[in-house]
């Protein structure tokens, strides 16, 4: 009696024909049910036995029935004929494995179709996990192995990604049911290992004897760089009539090369998706920053003030703000804030948003900068995750050039003194926000008086740490030198001088941190 081998993509199944009539189609009442192929009709075709001959009849199927590439209504079949129903191939063959020329030709045809279908499916879009399962299932169908394992190399470690038996069920704890020495040998040499007499050929490997294996085939997964092994396909069997042979090895090697390329492509696609997700996150963080920056410089009688931020490609958590305090005797103090959150991206942007909201609500109730920062830290510490923190400097400014500053681990303010054309450093110290519950004991305040022509310069570490193409920092000496030479200019021009100098220093180097500056001058 004949048998039908139904092949769809990389998968195949056998159907032993019994009786004198066999029906094929998508409906569950057929003898051979073909699922998941939209090109197969509910009642597609019939194979009828008549006087020892087998005749195929199409049953008015939508897309027709083909024999060896020709559409037919009725046709007498011979062993080895290839039927196509939709995208499904059905081989009309003889029962039993046998070693006749006809049987060998049929087996080669089946494997060639499985390989063709497998390679086609490799080129479809898959996640990496789906791709690895497809590769493993195809390898088992190609070789008829009882078990198959797909192992990837991660540094010096072997990572068991898929473990299957011939029934497509998962093999539990695969690392204890396989010869690791065989795998490591294939990874090291890049050459396959094949044996149909494992107990004799690999008797020095104790794991082979313990597992009672008879046949074993392990091939490398080699990507574009053939000297680099990504992993292995390991297949074995305890059956006496296993068909592991040189032909099967060559077939699996051809498939494994295509599979390795597909794995590399899947990894590249995953890396690209992760990169796009990261860029999307950075764009979100950038929008958060820009939306919350002051739209214009404040108008405070008796003072000139200008602030500016230049965001980097890798968005950080730089922050600057102008906050008007409560009115006292008809006058209002202006609070100038500048800060920098640790880390980058959306997490840093969210901490910046929280700090801004907290600080703005507190200034009205805590007119002293130190008190406002102490309470800001208490509230911020409750919500940010461990390891994140924020430096900040807050200055209260009036129209007479008087300032009260408090710092929390931020960069030291600089003052240009017009009378002497010198630069002073104000060392406030302090502890960054978000590390301990109470920063009060670490807070220091400083009172300053800006005389006519004096200018206060505030900045984040993106200024001093701007790099050139050799990764050399802009540095504090340059910061002081520019202030010394341009401190007599209005704040907007002073900031222009800084940005011009930083841009010249950087050349073509990409900056990885925001650059934020504020300058206050008493004209």
C-alpha positions as CSV (number, residue, x, y, z in Angstrom):
1,X,0.0,0.0,0.0
2,X,1.2,3.5,-0.7
3,X,1.8,6.3,1.8
4,X,1.3,10.1,1.5
5,X,4.0,12.5,2.8
6,X,2.4,15.9,3.5
7,X,4.9,18.7,3.5
8,X,4.1,22.3,4.6
9,X,7.1,24.6,4.9
10,X,9.7,22.8,7.0
11,X,7.2,20.3,8.5
12,X,6.0,17.0,7.2
13,X,3.8,14.1,8.3
14,X,3.1,10.6,7.0
15,X,-0.3,9.2,6.1
16,X,-0.6,5.4,5.4
17,X,-3.3,4.9,2.9
18,X,-5.8,2.2,3.8
19,X,-8.9,1.1,1.8
20,X,-9.5,2.1,-1.7
21,X,-10.4,5.8,-1.2
22,X,-8.6,8.6,0.5
23,X,-9.9,12.2,0.7
24,X,-7.7,15.3,1.2
25,X,-8.9,18.8,2.2
26,X,-9.3,21.4,5.0
27,X,-12.4,19.9,6.5
28,X,-11.9,17.7,9.6
29,X,-13.9,14.8,8.1
30,X,-11.2,14.2,5.4
31,X,-8.8,11.3,5.7
32,X,-5.9,13.7,5.3
33,X,-6.7,17.0,7.0
34,X,-4.6,19.9,5.8
35,X,-4.9,22.8,8.2
36,X,-3.7,26.4,8.0
37,X,-3.4,26.6,4.2
38,X,-5.9,29.1,2.7
39,X,-5.3,27.6,-0.8
40,X,-6.7,24.2,0.3
41,X,-10.5,23.8,-0.2
42,X,-12.7,22.0,2.4
43,X,-13.0,19.0,0.1
44,X,-10.0,19.4,-2.2
45,X,-9.3,16.0,-4.0
46,X,-9.6,12.3,-3.7
47,X,-7.3,9.4,-4.5
48,X,-9.1,6.3,-5.6
49,X,-7.7,2.7,-6.0
50,X,-9.0,0.9,-9.0
51,X,-7.5,-2.5,-10.0
52,X,-4.2,-1.8,-8.3
53,X,-4.0,1.6,-9.8
54,X,-4.4,4.9,-8.0
55,X,-6.3,7.8,-9.6
56,X,-6.3,11.4,-8.4
57,X,-9.5,13.5,-8.8
58,X,-9.9,17.1,-8.1
59,X,-13.2,18.0,-6.4
60,X,-13.8,21.5,-7.9
61,X,-11.2,23.0,-5.6
62,X,-10.8,26.8,-5.7
63,X,-7.2,26.9,-6.7
64,X,-6.9,23.5,-8.3
65,X,-4.8,20.4,-7.8
66,X,-1.4,20.0,-9.5
67,X,0.6,16.9,-10.2
68,X,4.3,17.4,-10.9
69,X,3.6,21.1,-11.8
70,X,0.6,20.5,-14.1
71,X,-3.0,21.3,-13.1
72,X,-5.2,18.2,-13.5
73,X,-8.8,17.2,-13.1
74,X,-8.0,13.5,-13.0
75,X,-4.7,11.7,-13.3
76,X,-3.2,8.3,-12.6
77,X,-0.5,8.4,-10.0
78,X,2.9,6.7,-9.9
79,X,5.2,6.4,-6.9
80,X,7.3,9.6,-6.5
81,X,4.6,11.9,-8.0
82,X,4.4,15.3,-6.3
83,X,1.0,16.8,-5.7
84,X,0.5,20.5,-4.8
85,X,-2.6,21.7,-3.0
86,X,-2.4,25.4,-2.3
87,X,1.0,25.8,-0.7
88,X,1.1,22.2,0.6
89,X,3.1,19.5,-1.2
90,X,2.0,15.9,-1.0
91,X,4.4,13.1,-2.1
92,X,2.7,9.9,-3.4
93,X,5.2,7.2,-2.2
94,X,5.6,3.6,-1.3
95,X,5.3,2.4,2.3
96,X,8.4,1.5,4.3
97,X,11.9,2.9,4.3
98,X,13.5,0.3,2.1
99,X,16.8,0.8,0.3
100,X,15.6,0.6,-3.3
101,X,16.6,3.3,-5.7
102,X,13.0,4.5,-5.7
103,X,12.9,4.7,-1.9
104,X,16.2,6.6,-1.8
105,X,15.0,9.0,-4.4
106,X,11.8,9.6,-2.5
107,X,13.6,10.3,0.7
108,X,15.9,12.8,-1.1
109,X,13.0,14.5,-2.6
110,X,11.3,14.8,0.8
111,X,14.4,16.3,2.4
112,X,14.9,18.7,-0.5
113,X,11.4,20.0,-0.1
114,X,11.7,20.3,3.7
115,X,15.0,22.1,3.2
116,X,13.4,24.4,0.6
117,X,10.5,25.1,2.8
118,X,12.7,25.7,5.9
119,X,15.0,28.1,4.0
120,X,11.9,30.0,2.8
121,X,10.5,30.3,6.3
122,X,13.9,31.5,7.7
123,X,13.5,34.5,5.4
124,X,10.1,35.4,6.9
125,X,9.9,37.9,9.8
126,X,10.3,36.1,13.2
127,X,11.3,37.1,16.7
128,X,14.6,35.5,17.7
129,X,12.8,32.9,20.0
130,X,10.4,31.9,17.2
131,X,13.2,31.6,14.7
132,X,15.2,29.3,17.0
133,X,12.2,27.0,17.4
134,X,11.7,26.9,13.7
135,X,15.4,26.0,13.1
136,X,15.2,23.2,15.6
137,X,12.0,21.8,14.3
138,X,13.3,21.9,10.7
139,X,16.5,20.1,11.7
140,X,14.6,17.3,13.4
141,X,12.4,16.9,10.3
142,X,15.4,16.8,8.0
143,X,17.3,14.2,10.0
144,X,14.5,12.1,11.6
145,X,16.3,12.5,14.9
146,X,14.6,11.5,18.1
147,X,15.9,14.6,19.9
148,X,17.3,18.0,18.9
149,X,19.0,20.8,20.8
150,X,19.9,24.3,19.6
151,X,22.7,25.8,21.7
152,X,24.1,29.3,21.3
153,X,27.5,30.4,22.5
154,X,27.6,33.4,24.9
155,X,31.2,34.1,25.7
156,X,32.5,30.9,27.3
157,X,29.0,29.7,28.2
158,X,26.7,27.4,26.4
159,X,23.1,28.6,26.3
160,X,20.5,25.9,25.7
161,X,17.8,27.8,23.8
162,X,15.6,25.0,22.3
163,X,15.3,21.4,23.3
164,X,12.8,19.2,21.4
165,X,12.0,15.6,20.7
166,X,10.5,14.2,17.5
167,X,7.0,14.9,18.8
168,X,7.9,18.6,19.2
169,X,7.7,18.4,23.0
170,X,10.2,20.2,25.1
171,X,13.0,18.3,26.7
172,X,13.4,19.3,30.3
173,X,16.9,20.1,31.8
174,X,18.7,19.6,28.4
175,X,22.1,20.3,29.8
176,X,22.0,17.0,31.7
177,X,20.9,14.9,28.8
178,X,23.4,15.8,26.2
179,X,27.2,15.5,25.6
180,X,28.7,18.9,26.3
181,X,32.1,17.7,25.2
182,X,30.7,17.0,21.6
183,X,29.2,20.5,21.5
184,X,32.4,22.2,22.8
185,X,34.5,20.3,20.2
186,X,32.3,21.4,17.4
187,X,32.3,25.0,18.6
188,X,36.1,25.0,18.9
189,X,36.9,23.3,15.6
190,X,33.9,24.6,13.5
191,X,33.6,21.1,12.0
192,X,30.6,18.7,12.3
193,X,30.6,15.4,14.2
194,X,28.7,12.5,12.8
195,X,28.5,8.9,14.0
196,X,26.0,6.1,13.6
197,X,27.9,4.0,16.2
198,X,28.4,6.5,19.0
199,X,29.1,3.8,21.7
200,X,32.2,2.7,19.7
201,X,33.3,5.9,17.9
202,X,32.9,8.2,21.0
203,X,33.6,5.7,23.8
204,X,36.1,8.1,25.4
205,X,33.2,10.4,26.2
206,X,31.5,9.1,29.3
207,X,28.3,11.0,28.7
208,X,27.7,9.1,25.4
209,X,27.8,5.7,27.2
210,X,25.5,7.0,30.0
211,X,22.9,8.3,27.5
212,X,23.0,5.0,25.5
213,X,23.1,6.9,22.2
214,X,23.6,5.1,18.9
215,X,23.6,7.9,16.4
216,X,24.7,11.5,16.8
217,X,25.0,14.5,14.5
218,X,26.3,17.9,15.7
219,X,26.9,20.8,13.2
220,X,28.1,24.3,13.8
221,X,26.0,27.4,13.2
222,X,28.4,29.7,11.3
223,X,27.5,33.2,10.4
224,X,28.9,35.6,7.8
225,X,32.3,35.2,9.5
226,X,32.8,31.5,8.9
227,X,35.5,31.4,11.6
228,X,33.0,32.5,14.3
229,X,30.7,29.8,15.6
230,X,27.4,31.2,16.9
231,X,26.3,27.8,18.3
232,X,25.4,24.3,17.3
233,X,22.6,22.1,16.2
234,X,22.9,18.8,18.1
235,X,20.7,15.8,17.2
236,X,20.8,12.2,18.4
237,X,18.9,9.0,18.4
238,X,18.9,5.7,20.3
239,X,17.2,3.8,17.4
240,X,19.0,1.1,15.6
241,X,17.7,2.1,12.2
242,X,18.6,5.8,12.5
243,X,19.3,7.4,9.1
244,X,22.2,9.7,10.2
245,X,24.6,9.6,7.2
246,X,27.0,11.8,5.2
247,X,24.1,12.9,2.9
248,X,22.1,14.0,6.0
249,X,25.2,15.7,7.4
250,X,25.7,17.7,4.2
251,X,22.1,18.6,4.1
252,X,22.0,19.8,7.7
253,X,25.3,21.8,7.2
254,X,23.7,23.6,4.3
255,X,20.6,24.4,6.4
256,X,22.7,25.4,9.4
257,X,24.6,28.0,7.4
258,X,21.3,29.6,6.3
259,X,20.0,29.3,9.9
260,X,23.1,31.1,11.3
261,X,22.6,34.0,8.8
262,X,18.9,34.2,9.9
263,X,20.0,34.3,13.6
264,X,22.5,37.1,12.9
265,X,19.8,39.0,11.0
266,X,17.3,38.6,13.8
267,X,19.8,39.9,16.3
268,X,20.6,42.9,14.1
269,X,16.8,43.6,13.8
270,X,16.4,43.3,17.5
271,X,19.3,45.6,18.1
272,X,17.8,48.1,15.7
273,X,14.4,47.9,17.4
274,X,16.1,48.5,20.8
275,X,18.0,51.4,19.3
276,X,14.8,52.9,17.9
277,X,13.1,52.4,21.3
278,X,16.0,54.2,23.0
279,X,15.9,57.1,20.6
280,X,12.1,57.4,21.1
281,X,12.7,57.5,24.8
282,X,15.3,60.2,24.4
283,X,13.0,62.3,22.3
284,X,10.4,62.0,25.0
285,X,12.9,63.2,27.6
286,X,14.0,66.0,25.4
287,X,10.4,67.2,25.0
288,X,9.9,67.1,28.7
289,X,13.0,69.2,29.2
290,X,12.2,71.8,26.6
291,X,8.6,72.1,27.5
292,X,9.5,73.1,31.1
293,X,12.3,75.5,30.4
294,X,11.6,79.2,30.8
295,X,10.2,80.7,27.6
296,X,11.9,84.0,28.1
297,X,14.4,85.6,30.5
298,X,12.9,87.4,33.5
299,X,12.5,91.2,33.7
300,X,13.9,92.2,37.1
301,X,14.5,95.9,37.7
302,X,18.2,96.6,38.2
303,X,19.4,93.2,36.9
304,X,20.2,91.6,33.5
305,X,19.6,87.9,33.4
306,X,20.0,85.3,30.6
307,X,19.7,81.5,30.7
308,X,20.2,78.9,28.0
309,X,20.3,75.1,27.5
310,X,21.7,73.1,24.6
311,X,20.5,69.5,24.8
312,X,22.8,66.6,23.9
313,X,21.9,63.6,21.7
314,X,21.8,61.6,24.9
315,X,19.4,63.5,26.9
316,X,20.3,64.2,30.5
317,X,18.4,65.8,33.4
318,X,19.6,69.4,33.3
319,X,17.2,72.0,34.7
320,X,17.1,75.7,35.0
321,X,14.2,77.9,36.1
322,X,13.1,81.4,37.2
323,X,10.5,81.5,40.0
324,X,8.9,84.6,41.3
325,X,8.6,84.8,45.1
326,X,5.9,86.4,47.2
327,X,5.5,90.2,47.2
328,X,7.0,92.0,50.2
329,X,6.6,95.8,50.6
330,X,5.6,96.0,46.9
331,X,8.7,94.2,45.7
332,X,9.2,90.6,44.6
333,X,12.3,88.5,44.9
334,X,13.3,86.3,41.9
335,X,14.6,82.8,42.5
336,X,17.0,81.4,40.0
337,X,17.5,77.6,40.0
338,X,19.9,75.4,38.1
339,X,20.3,71.6,38.6
340,X,21.4,68.3,37.0
341,X,19.9,64.9,37.6
342,X,22.1,61.8,37.5
343,X,21.7,59.5,34.6
344,X,20.0,60.1,31.2
345,X,16.8,59.6,29.3
346,X,13.2,59.5,30.5
347,X,14.1,58.5,34.2
348,X,16.3,61.6,34.5
349,X,13.6,63.7,32.8
350,X,10.9,62.5,35.2
351,X,13.1,63.3,38.3
352,X,13.7,66.8,36.8
353,X,9.9,67.3,36.4
354,X,9.3,66.2,40.0
355,X,12.0,68.5,41.4
356,X,10.7,71.5,39.4
357,X,7.1,70.9,40.6
358,X,8.2,70.5,44.3
359,X,10.5,73.5,44.2
360,X,8.0,75.9,42.6
361,X,5.4,75.0,45.3
362,X,7.8,75.5,48.1
363,X,9.4,78.8,47.3
364,X,6.3,80.7,48.3
365,X,6.3,79.2,51.7
366,X,10.1,78.9,52.3
367,X,11.6,82.2,51.2
368,X,15.1,81.2,52.3
369,X,16.8,79.1,49.5
370,X,18.3,76.7,52.1
371,X,14.8,75.9,53.6
372,X,13.3,75.4,50.2
373,X,16.1,73.0,49.2
374,X,15.9,71.1,52.5
375,X,12.1,70.4,52.0
376,X,12.6,69.7,48.3
377,X,15.1,66.9,49.2
378,X,12.7,65.4,51.8
379,X,9.8,65.1,49.3
380,X,12.0,64.0,46.4
381,X,13.8,61.3,48.4
382,X,10.4,59.6,48.9
383,X,9.8,59.1,45.2
384,X,13.0,58.6,43.3
385,X,14.6,55.2,43.1
386,X,17.8,54.4,44.9
387,X,21.0,55.4,43.1
388,X,19.4,58.5,41.5
389,X,20.2,62.0,42.8
390,X,20.1,65.6,41.7
391,X,22.5,68.5,42.2
392,X,21.0,72.0,42.6
393,X,21.8,75.6,43.3
394,X,19.1,78.1,44.3
395,X,19.6,81.8,44.4
396,X,17.3,84.5,45.7
397,X,18.0,87.8,43.8
398,X,16.7,91.3,44.4
399,X,16.9,94.5,42.3
400,X,19.8,95.9,44.3
401,X,22.1,93.0,43.3
402,X,21.8,91.2,46.7
403,X,21.8,87.4,46.4
404,X,21.3,84.6,48.9
405,X,22.6,81.3,47.5
406,X,22.2,77.7,48.7
407,X,23.9,74.7,47.1
408,X,23.3,71.0,47.0
409,X,26.4,69.5,45.5
410,X,26.3,71.6,42.4
411,X,29.1,73.2,40.3
412,X,30.7,76.2,42.0
413,X,29.3,79.6,41.0
414,X,31.7,82.1,39.5
415,X,31.6,85.9,39.9
416,X,33.2,88.4,37.6
417,X,34.3,91.5,39.6
418,X,34.2,94.5,37.3
419,X,36.4,96.7,39.5
420,X,39.3,94.3,39.5
421,X,38.5,92.3,36.3
422,X,39.0,89.1,38.3
423,X,37.0,85.9,38.8
424,X,35.9,84.6,42.2
425,X,34.8,81.1,43.1
426,X,32.0,80.6,45.5
427,X,32.4,77.2,47.3
428,X,28.9,76.2,48.6
429,X,29.5,72.5,48.8
430,X,26.4,70.7,50.2
431,X,25.0,67.3,49.6
432,X,23.0,66.3,46.4
433,X,19.2,65.9,46.6
434,X,17.7,62.4,47.0
435,X,20.5,60.5,48.9
436,X,19.6,61.0,52.6
437,X,16.4,62.0,54.3
438,X,17.6,65.3,55.8
439,X,20.3,67.4,54.1
440,X,19.9,70.2,56.6
441,X,23.2,69.6,58.4
442,X,25.0,69.7,55.0
443,X,23.4,72.8,53.6
444,X,25.4,76.1,53.4
445,X,24.2,79.5,52.3
446,X,26.2,82.4,51.0
447,X,25.2,86.1,50.8
448,X,26.6,88.0,47.8
449,X,26.5,91.6,46.7
450,X,26.9,92.3,43.0
451,X,28.3,95.8,42.4
452,X,27.7,97.6,39.2
453,X,29.3,95.7,36.3
454,X,29.6,92.5,38.4
455,X,28.3,89.2,36.8
456,X,27.4,85.9,38.4
457,X,27.8,82.8,36.2
458,X,26.0,79.5,36.9
459,X,26.5,76.3,34.9
460,X,26.2,72.5,34.8
461,X,29.0,70.0,34.4
462,X,28.1,69.7,30.7
463,X,30.2,72.9,30.2
464,X,33.4,71.7,31.9
465,X,33.0,68.2,30.5
466,X,32.4,69.0,26.9
467,X,34.9,66.9,24.9
468,X,36.8,67.3,21.7
469,X,37.5,64.5,19.2
470,X,40.3,63.2,21.4
471,X,37.9,63.1,24.4
472,X,39.7,66.0,26.2
473,X,37.5,68.1,28.4
474,X,36.8,71.8,27.9
475,X,37.9,72.2,31.5
476,X,37.5,74.7,34.4
477,X,40.5,76.8,33.3
478,X,38.7,77.7,30.0
479,X,35.5,78.5,31.9
480,X,37.2,81.0,34.1
481,X,39.3,82.5,31.3
482,X,36.2,83.2,29.2
483,X,34.5,84.9,32.1
484,X,37.6,87.0,32.8
485,X,37.7,88.2,29.2
486,X,34.0,88.6,28.5
487,X,32.5,89.3,32.0
488,X,32.0,93.0,31.1
489,X,29.5,92.0,28.4
490,X,25.8,91.6,28.9
491,X,24.7,88.1,29.9
492,X,23.4,87.1,26.5
493,X,26.7,88.0,24.8
494,X,28.7,86.2,27.6
495,X,26.7,83.0,26.9
496,X,27.3,83.4,23.2
497,X,31.0,83.5,23.9
498,X,30.8,80.3,25.9
499,X,28.8,78.4,23.3
500,X,31.2,79.6,20.6
501,X,34.2,78.4,22.5
502,X,32.7,75.1,23.4
503,X,31.7,74.5,19.8
504,X,35.2,75.3,18.6
505,X,36.7,73.0,21.2
506,X,34.3,70.1,20.4
507,X,34.9,70.2,16.6
508,X,33.1,67.2,15.2
509,X,32.8,65.3,18.6
510,X,29.3,64.3,19.7
511,X,28.3,65.7,23.1
512,X,26.7,63.3,25.6
513,X,25.5,65.7,28.2
514,X,23.3,68.8,28.2
515,X,25.0,72.2,28.5
516,X,23.2,74.7,30.7
517,X,24.2,78.2,31.7
518,X,22.7,81.2,33.5
519,X,24.3,84.6,33.9
520,X,23.1,87.5,36.1
521,X,24.7,90.9,35.8
522,X,24.1,94.2,37.6
523,X,24.5,96.8,34.9
